[in-house]
C-alpha cells in the first residue's frame, strides 16, 4: 500500500454549495488539516471524530491511472480522496472506509478488519436446547391429551 494512504480523523463535514451530493470533509492526518471533496453517502456530520482512510496528494491508488492530485471539485479545493474498500482491499466500492481501531497518521491494515460491532456474543447451548437433539416422543394418547388441553385453554381465553 502506498505511504500516502493514511488513517485521518474526520474533523468536519459540510455540503458543497450548489451541488446536491458533494460534501467537503475536513480531515487531519496528525500533521496537517486539509479538505477532501467526496460524494460518499456515509460521510455525514454525525461521523465527525471518527477515523477515515484518505489518499493524500501523490498517493497511487489501485483503479486510478495517475497518482492523486490536488483538484478543484465543485468550487472547493480537494487535497486528496477518501478511500473505499475497492481501493484498499478489492472489495465493494462507493462508501468511505472508517477504521476507528487505527491510529491517526498510520497506514490502514493490508486486509479488511472484521467489524466488531456486528460480532455478537453467542450464548452456550444448554443441554436439551440443541438444534438437532431429538425431542421426547409422545404416545398417541399423550398427543391427544395435549391437543385437548390446548383447545380448552383457547376456549377459556376466548370466554374471558
Secondary structure as UniProt FT lines:
FT   TURN            3..4
FT   STRAND          5..15
FT   TURN            17..18
FT   STRAND          23..28
FT   STRAND          33..38
FT   TURN            41..42
FT   HELIX           45..47
FT   TURN            48..49
FT   STRAND          51..56
FT   TURN            57..58
FT   TURN            62..63
FT   STRAND          71..73
FT   TURN            74..75
FT   STRAND          76..78
FT   STRAND          80..82
FT   HELIX           85..89
FT   TURN            100..101
FT   TURN            104..105
FT   TURN            117..118
FT   TURN            127..128
FT   HELIX           140..159
//
